[in-house]
Amino acid sequence: MKRMRERMTTLKNKGNGNSNKFWRPPEGESVIRILPPQDGDPFKDYWFHYNVGDNPGFLSPKKNFGEDCPLDSFVRQLWQEGTEESKRMAKKLSARQRFFSPVIVRGEEDLGVRVWGFGKTVYETLLNLVLNPDYGDITDSDTGTDLVIGYGKPVGASFPQTKVTPRRRSSQLCKEGPERSKELLEGIPDFDALFASSRKTFSEVQGMLDEFLLGESEAEEPTTAAAPTKEASSVDRAFADLLGS
């Protein structure tokens, strides 16, 4: 059965790269279980920079690793300028903290361990739950607690919201027994390796920043350039897919 589960997982995830390792709550309700990593900390946090041109988010060299970062220096200069425009751009380019936990999704256990990313509000909710003596260790393989994740946009809200509700009763991680639980726990990914491609060097960040600032300056000037052709757009999309963005 272990071999068959591995084959099913491979079949469903073939060609998806790291994308299959991440889980995003769909509209409605889902039930998940947060797993306990070997180091005992189910919440990993990283700082990401977004909004630097068309580049996907990347790890902040300064916030995560204490390295010199041209983008971090540029953001500090913007704050020092103190104008409304400079503060707006500084806020846009500042690093943002994201949290991640290894989870299994009930009903999709055959897909194995996946990584759920969430913001500070959900993180605080989960911390309060973990510190609640009525629940204890919600990640425990034998006496942990499943979580109902409600995701959607309430009436009148501008953005979707995530609601976390613990199940009233504790449960085992796997009904199949301890061997299957062990398999899942051994499948918890190395988070640093998972985000390795998002780590950039000083020169790479400088290049992205230069390109972004050039695009910003060109956007302020009138232009008569033709719109990109469908052929060029399809090539760009294919390249983006190749990079997994």
C-alpha positions as CSV (number, residue, x, y, z in Angstrom):
1,M,0.0,0.0,0.0
2,K,2.9,2.4,0.7
3,R,4.3,1.8,-2.8
4,M,0.9,2.3,-4.3
5,R,0.4,5.6,-2.5
6,E,3.8,6.8,-3.7
7,R,2.8,5.9,-7.3
8,M,-0.5,7.8,-6.9
9,T,1.2,10.9,-5.5
10,T,3.8,10.8,-8.3
11,L,1.1,10.5,-10.9
12,K,-0.9,13.4,-9.6
13,N,2.1,15.7,-9.0
14,K,4.1,14.9,-12.2
15,G,5.5,18.0,-13.8
16,N,4.4,20.4,-11.1
17,G,7.8,21.0,-9.5
18,N,7.5,22.6,-6.1
19,S,4.0,23.9,-6.9
20,N,2.4,20.7,-5.6
21,K,4.0,21.1,-2.2
22,F,2.0,24.2,-1.4
23,W,-1.6,24.4,-0.4
24,R,-3.9,27.3,-0.6
25,P,-7.4,27.2,1.0
26,P,-10.1,26.9,-1.7
27,E,-13.4,28.9,-1.4
28,G,-15.5,27.4,1.3
29,E,-14.4,25.0,4.1
30,S,-11.4,22.6,4.3
31,V,-10.2,20.4,7.1
32,I,-6.4,20.2,7.7
33,R,-4.0,18.9,10.3
34,I,-0.8,20.8,11.2
35,L,2.1,18.3,11.5
36,P,4.9,18.4,14.1
37,P,8.4,18.9,12.5
38,Q,11.4,17.3,14.2
39,D,12.5,20.6,15.6
40,G,9.2,21.0,17.4
41,D,8.2,24.3,15.8
42,P,5.3,23.9,13.3
43,F,5.4,27.6,12.4
44,K,8.2,28.8,10.1
45,D,8.5,32.5,9.2
46,Y,10.2,34.2,6.3
47,W,10.4,37.7,5.0
48,F,9.6,38.3,1.3
49,H,9.9,41.3,-1.0
50,Y,7.1,41.7,-3.5
51,N,6.1,44.3,-6.1
52,V,9.6,44.7,-7.6
53,G,8.4,44.8,-11.2
54,D,7.1,41.5,-12.6
55,N,9.3,39.4,-10.4
56,P,7.7,36.9,-8.0
57,G,8.3,37.3,-4.3
58,F,11.8,36.6,-3.2
59,L,13.5,36.2,0.2
60,S,14.7,39.4,1.8
61,P,18.5,39.0,2.1
62,K,18.6,41.5,5.0
63,K,15.7,40.3,7.1
64,N,16.3,36.6,6.7
65,F,20.1,36.3,6.5
66,G,21.5,39.6,7.8
67,E,23.1,40.3,4.4
68,D,23.6,43.6,2.7
69,C,20.7,44.3,0.3
70,P,20.4,47.2,-2.2
71,L,16.6,47.0,-1.9
72,D,16.7,47.3,1.8
73,S,19.0,50.3,1.6
74,F,16.7,51.9,-1.1
75,V,13.7,51.5,1.1
76,R,15.4,53.2,4.0
77,Q,16.3,56.1,1.7
78,L,12.7,56.4,0.7
79,W,11.6,56.6,4.3
80,Q,14.2,59.3,5.0
81,E,13.0,61.4,2.1
82,G,9.6,61.7,3.9
83,T,7.4,62.7,1.0
84,E,4.0,61.1,0.5
85,E,5.2,59.5,-2.7
86,S,8.5,58.1,-1.2
87,K,6.6,56.7,1.8
88,R,4.1,55.1,-0.5
89,M,6.8,53.4,-2.5
90,A,8.8,52.4,0.6
91,K,5.7,50.7,2.0
92,K,5.2,48.9,-1.3
93,L,8.7,47.6,-1.5
94,S,9.3,46.8,2.2
95,A,9.8,43.1,3.2
96,R,6.6,41.4,4.5
97,Q,6.5,38.5,6.9
98,R,4.8,35.3,6.0
99,F,4.3,32.1,8.0
100,F,4.3,28.5,6.9
101,S,3.2,25.2,8.4
102,P,3.4,21.6,7.1
103,V,-0.1,20.2,6.8
104,I,-2.2,17.3,5.4
105,V,-5.6,18.1,4.0
106,R,-8.3,15.7,5.0
107,G,-9.7,13.9,2.0
108,E,-6.4,14.5,0.1
109,E,-4.0,12.5,2.3
110,D,-2.8,10.7,-0.8
111,L,-1.1,14.0,-1.9
112,G,1.1,13.8,1.2
113,V,2.5,16.7,3.2
114,R,2.0,20.2,1.8
115,V,2.9,23.6,3.0
116,W,0.3,26.2,4.0
117,G,1.3,29.9,3.9
118,F,-0.6,32.5,5.9
119,G,-0.3,36.0,7.3
120,K,0.1,37.5,10.7
121,T,-3.6,37.5,11.6
122,V,-4.0,33.8,11.1
123,Y,-0.6,33.2,12.8
124,E,-1.8,35.0,15.9
125,T,-5.0,32.9,15.9
126,L,-3.0,29.7,15.7
127,L,-0.7,30.8,18.5
128,N,-3.6,31.5,20.8
129,L,-5.0,28.1,20.0
130,V,-1.7,26.4,20.7
131,L,-1.4,28.2,24.0
132,N,-5.0,27.3,25.0
133,P,-4.8,24.5,27.7
134,D,-8.1,23.1,26.5
135,Y,-6.4,21.9,23.3
136,G,-2.8,21.2,24.2
137,D,-0.5,20.2,21.4
138,I,-2.8,20.4,18.3
139,T,0.0,18.8,16.2
140,D,0.3,15.6,18.3
141,S,0.0,12.5,16.1
142,D,-2.3,10.7,18.6
143,T,-4.2,13.4,20.4
144,G,-3.9,16.4,18.1
145,T,-6.7,18.5,16.7
146,D,-7.9,19.0,13.1
147,L,-8.7,22.6,12.0
148,V,-11.6,23.7,9.9
149,I,-10.4,26.5,7.5
150,G,-13.1,28.7,6.2
151,Y,-12.0,30.9,3.3
152,G,-14.0,33.4,1.4
153,K,-15.1,37.0,1.0
154,P,-17.7,38.1,3.5
155,V,-20.6,40.3,2.3
156,G,-19.3,43.9,2.0
157,A,-15.6,42.9,2.5
158,S,-12.9,44.0,0.0
159,F,-10.7,41.0,0.4
160,P,-11.1,37.3,1.3
161,Q,-10.7,36.3,4.9
162,T,-9.5,33.1,6.6
163,K,-11.3,31.7,9.7
164,V,-9.7,28.9,11.8
165,T,-12.0,26.7,13.9
166,P,-10.7,23.7,15.9
167,R,-12.6,20.5,15.9
168,R,-14.2,19.8,19.3
169,R,-12.6,16.4,19.6
170,S,-9.0,15.3,19.3
171,S,-8.1,12.6,16.8
172,Q,-5.3,10.5,15.4
173,L,-3.2,11.8,12.6
174,C,-4.0,8.7,10.5
175,K,-6.6,6.1,10.9
176,E,-4.3,3.7,9.0
177,G,-2.0,3.5,12.0
178,P,1.4,4.7,13.3
179,E,3.3,3.4,10.2
180,R,1.4,5.8,7.9
181,S,1.8,8.6,10.4
182,K,5.5,8.0,10.4
183,E,5.5,8.1,6.6
184,L,3.8,11.5,6.6
185,L,6.1,12.9,9.3
186,E,9.1,11.8,7.3
187,G,7.6,13.6,4.3
188,I,7.8,17.1,6.0
189,P,9.9,19.1,3.6
190,D,13.1,21.0,4.4
191,F,11.8,24.6,4.4
192,D,15.1,26.2,3.6
193,A,15.5,23.9,0.6
194,L,11.9,24.5,-0.5
195,F,12.6,28.3,-0.7
196,A,16.1,28.0,-2.0
197,S,15.2,29.3,-5.4
198,S,13.7,32.4,-3.8
199,R,17.1,33.4,-2.3
200,K,18.9,36.1,-4.4
201,T,22.4,37.5,-4.4
202,F,23.2,41.2,-4.0
203,S,23.8,41.6,-7.7
204,E,20.5,39.8,-8.6
205,V,18.5,42.1,-6.3
206,Q,20.4,45.1,-7.7
207,G,19.5,44.1,-11.2
208,M,15.8,43.7,-10.3
209,L,15.8,47.0,-8.6
210,D,17.5,48.8,-11.5
211,E,15.0,47.3,-13.9
212,F,12.1,48.3,-11.7
213,L,13.2,51.9,-11.3
214,L,13.8,52.1,-15.1
215,G,10.2,50.9,-15.7
216,E,8.9,53.4,-13.2
217,S,10.7,56.3,-14.8
218,E,9.5,55.2,-18.3
219,A,5.9,55.0,-17.0
220,E,6.0,58.6,-16.1
221,E,6.8,59.7,-19.7
222,P,4.4,59.6,-22.6
223,T,5.1,56.7,-25.0
224,T,3.9,55.7,-28.4
225,A,5.3,52.2,-28.2
226,A,3.1,49.5,-29.7
227,A,1.3,47.0,-27.4
228,P,3.0,43.6,-27.1
229,T,1.9,41.0,-29.7
230,K,0.1,37.9,-28.8
231,E,3.1,35.9,-29.8
232,A,5.4,37.8,-27.4
233,S,2.8,37.5,-24.6
234,S,2.5,33.7,-25.1
235,V,6.3,33.4,-24.9
236,D,6.4,35.4,-21.7
237,R,3.7,33.3,-20.2
238,A,5.5,30.1,-21.2
239,F,8.7,31.3,-19.6
240,A,6.9,32.3,-16.5
241,D,5.4,28.9,-16.2
242,L,8.8,27.3,-16.7
243,L,10.1,29.3,-13.7
244,G,7.1,28.3,-11.7
245,S,6.0,31.8,-11.0
